[in-house]
């Protein structure tokens, strides 16, 4: 059985549409990133200790430049902050 995903929001990074989500019952200080477009959807990685100065983006397979990694981390963190304040999904 797959755990329930709680979608916090989505953003575009170059040609990718990325979904930021958490696992129900999991850590509230980590988010997961999933590419939803282009097909097929694939899990990209996660950010742990989000919201702290020690937050780190972990990618499973993608070899992104430092700039792309920073942009993905910044956008996912902004979505996490918005969701924590407003309890609403973000479309960016």
N, C-alpha and C positions, 0 to 999 in steps of 0.2 A: 504494500500500500504506500502510495506517495504522500508525504506530508503536505498539509495545506500551505499554499503560498499566499502571502499577504503582499499584494502589489502596492508599492509606495508611489511609484511614478515611472515615467519613461523620458528618455532624452535621445537626441540625435548626435552622433559622433561620426563625422565624415559621412560615409555611405551606410553606416550601421544605425539601426533603431534598437536601443538598449532599454531593457526593463530592469528596474531596481526593486527588489523584493526581500522579504524576510520569511522565515519559516515559522509557522504558528507554534508557539510554545518554546521557541528557540531564544537565542540571545537577542536582546534589544539593542546591543551595541555592535551588531554586525549586519551587513546587508550583502545580498548576492546580486550579481549582474548576469543577465541573460540576453543574448542577441536574439531579437524576435524578427528582425528583417535585415538583410535578405534571408530567405528560407535556406536551409532548415534552421529552426530555432536551436541554439546551442548555449549551454552554460559557459560563461567566460571566466568567472572567478568570484572573488568576494573581497570585502573590506572588513577587517576586524578592528576592534577598539575605535569605531567610528565616533567622531565628536571629541576625540582626545588628540593631543599633539602626537601621540604614538600610533595613530591610525595608519594602516598600510594596505595597499592594494595588492592582492595575490591573483595572478592570472594563471589559468590552467594550461592553455596552449598558445595564446596569442603572444606574438613578439611585437610589441608596440614601442614606438619611440618614447623618450622621456616626456615629450610634450603631450602626446596622446594619453599616456598613463596619467599625467597630472590633470588633464582635462576631464578624463573619465572619473577620477577620484573626486575632483572638485564638484562636478555635476551630481554625482551620486550622493555626496555629502550634503549638498544643498537640498536635494530631494528628501533625504533623511531628516534634516532639520525642519523643513517645511511640514512634513508628515507628523513629526513629533509635536509641533506647535498647533497644527490645525486638524490633525487626524483626517486628512483628505489626500487623495491621489493627485500627483503633479504631472502635468503634461508639458514637457519642455522641448 
